[in-house]
């Protein structure tokens, strides 16, 4: 026994028309989401006035002040420009990516000397210091809000497409 079924989707023609305009509809919405995500990263980097729980280590605040933003079409970049940022993030010496002792030599003189040293030396072996993965901390602090920003953007795109005339 064979029976034919006829299914009609209400608003199908309007939806097909709206999908033709998907890039025009979605791009500005997702661009705002990208910019909101970057702003959230900035907020979680800088913290509020008097905030002691910043993810970025603050010795002189130069690292914190060095953060910059670049934006483009559907992308944004939030990053530190301090030349030593990767050393702070990844660590140095046996604690860093190279996993070996650091040999410190004088730049302008023949020997190194510092207050408390018994005598000048030609070089010093140093273990280095452990990294502080502050960018990962910033991302972890921002993840929930950034996910919510893109869920809202997705929902707005769906709403715009389904109501497109």
C-alpha positions as CSV (number, residue, x, y, z in Angstrom):
1,X,0.0,0.0,0.0
2,X,1.5,3.3,-1.1
3,X,0.4,6.7,0.0
4,X,1.7,10.1,-1.0
5,X,2.4,12.7,1.7
6,X,2.6,16.3,1.0
7,X,4.5,18.5,3.4
8,X,4.4,22.3,3.1
9,X,6.8,24.5,5.0
10,X,5.3,27.8,5.9
11,X,7.5,30.8,5.0
12,X,10.0,28.6,3.0
13,X,10.3,31.1,0.1
14,X,10.9,34.0,2.6
15,X,13.5,31.9,4.4
16,X,15.3,31.0,1.1
17,X,15.4,34.7,0.2
18,X,16.8,35.5,3.7
19,X,19.5,32.9,3.3
20,X,20.7,34.7,0.2
21,X,21.3,37.7,2.4
22,X,22.9,35.6,5.2
23,X,26.4,37.3,4.9
24,X,24.9,40.7,4.9
25,X,22.8,39.9,7.9
26,X,25.3,37.9,9.9
27,X,28.6,39.8,9.4
28,X,27.8,42.9,11.4
29,X,26.3,40.9,14.2
30,X,29.4,38.6,14.4
31,X,31.7,41.6,14.1
32,X,30.1,43.1,17.2
33,X,30.5,39.8,18.9
34,X,34.2,39.7,18.1
35,X,34.7,43.2,19.4
36,X,32.7,42.4,22.5
37,X,34.9,39.3,23.1
38,X,38.1,41.4,22.8
39,X,36.6,44.0,25.2
40,X,36.0,41.1,27.6
41,X,39.6,40.0,27.3
42,X,40.7,43.6,28.0
43,X,38.5,43.9,31.0
44,X,39.8,40.6,32.5
45,X,43.4,41.8,31.8
46,X,43.2,45.2,33.3
47,X,40.7,44.5,36.1
48,X,39.0,47.3,38.0
49,X,40.7,49.9,40.1
50,X,42.3,48.4,43.2
51,X,41.8,44.9,41.9
52,X,44.6,42.7,43.5
53,X,43.7,39.5,41.6
54,X,45.0,40.5,38.1
55,X,46.2,37.6,36.0
56,X,49.1,39.6,34.6
57,X,52.0,39.9,37.1
58,X,52.6,43.5,38.1
59,X,56.1,44.5,39.1
60,X,56.3,47.9,37.4
61,X,53.0,47.7,35.5
62,X,54.8,48.1,32.2
63,X,53.7,44.6,31.0
64,X,50.1,45.4,31.9
65,X,50.2,48.8,30.2
66,X,51.7,47.3,27.0
67,X,48.6,45.4,25.9
68,X,47.2,46.5,22.6
69,X,44.3,45.6,20.3
70,X,44.1,45.1,16.6
71,X,40.8,44.4,14.9
72,X,39.8,43.5,11.4
73,X,36.9,41.9,9.5
74,X,35.6,39.2,11.9
75,X,38.8,39.0,13.9
76,X,40.5,40.7,16.9
77,X,43.9,40.4,18.5
78,X,44.6,41.3,22.2
79,X,48.3,41.0,23.1
80,X,51.1,42.4,25.1
81,X,53.8,44.4,23.3
82,X,56.4,44.4,26.1
83,X,59.6,42.7,24.7
84,X,59.8,40.4,27.7
85,X,56.1,39.3,27.7
86,X,56.9,35.8,26.4
87,X,59.7,35.3,28.9
88,X,57.3,36.1,31.8
89,X,54.5,33.9,30.2
90,X,56.7,30.9,29.4
91,X,59.5,31.2,31.9
92,X,63.3,31.1,31.2
93,X,66.1,28.7,31.8
94,X,65.3,25.2,33.0
95,X,61.7,26.4,33.6
96,X,61.2,27.8,30.1
97,X,60.8,26.1,26.7
98,X,64.6,25.6,26.2
99,X,65.0,23.7,29.5
100,X,68.6,24.6,30.1
101,X,70.7,26.8,32.4
102,X,71.1,30.4,31.3
103,X,74.6,31.8,31.1
104,X,74.7,35.5,31.9
105,X,77.7,37.4,30.5
106,X,78.6,41.1,30.8
107,X,77.4,43.3,27.9
108,X,79.9,46.2,28.1
109,X,82.6,45.2,30.6
110,X,84.9,42.2,30.9
111,X,83.3,40.9,34.1
112,X,80.1,40.9,36.2
113,X,80.0,42.4,39.7
114,X,77.1,43.2,42.1
115,X,76.9,44.3,45.7
116,X,77.7,41.4,47.9
117,X,79.8,39.5,45.4
118,X,83.3,38.4,46.6
119,X,84.9,39.3,43.3
120,X,84.1,40.0,39.7
121,X,83.2,37.0,37.5
122,X,83.3,36.4,33.7
123,X,79.8,34.7,33.7
124,X,77.1,33.3,35.9
125,X,74.9,30.3,35.5
126,X,71.3,30.9,36.3
127,X,68.4,28.5,36.5
128,X,65.9,31.2,35.3
129,X,62.4,31.6,36.6
130,X,59.1,29.8,36.2
131,X,56.6,31.2,33.8
132,X,53.4,32.8,34.7
133,X,50.9,31.8,31.9
134,X,48.9,35.0,32.2
135,X,47.3,34.8,28.7
136,X,45.8,31.4,29.6
137,X,44.5,32.9,32.8
138,X,42.9,35.8,30.9
139,X,41.3,33.3,28.5
140,X,40.0,31.1,31.4
141,X,38.5,34.2,33.1
142,X,36.9,35.3,29.8
143,X,35.6,32.0,28.4
144,X,32.1,32.0,29.9
145,X,31.3,35.5,28.9
146,X,32.8,35.1,25.4
147,X,30.8,31.9,24.8
148,X,27.6,33.8,25.9
149,X,28.4,36.7,23.5
150,X,28.6,34.3,20.6
151,X,25.5,32.4,21.6
152,X,23.6,35.7,21.7
153,X,25.1,36.7,18.3
154,X,24.0,33.3,16.8
155,X,20.5,33.7,18.2
156,X,20.3,37.2,16.8
157,X,21.3,36.0,13.4
158,X,18.7,33.3,13.5
159,X,16.1,35.8,14.6
160,X,17.1,38.2,11.8
161,X,17.0,35.5,9.1
162,X,13.7,34.1,10.2
163,X,12.0,37.5,10.4
164,X,13.6,38.8,7.1
165,X,11.1,40.4,4.7
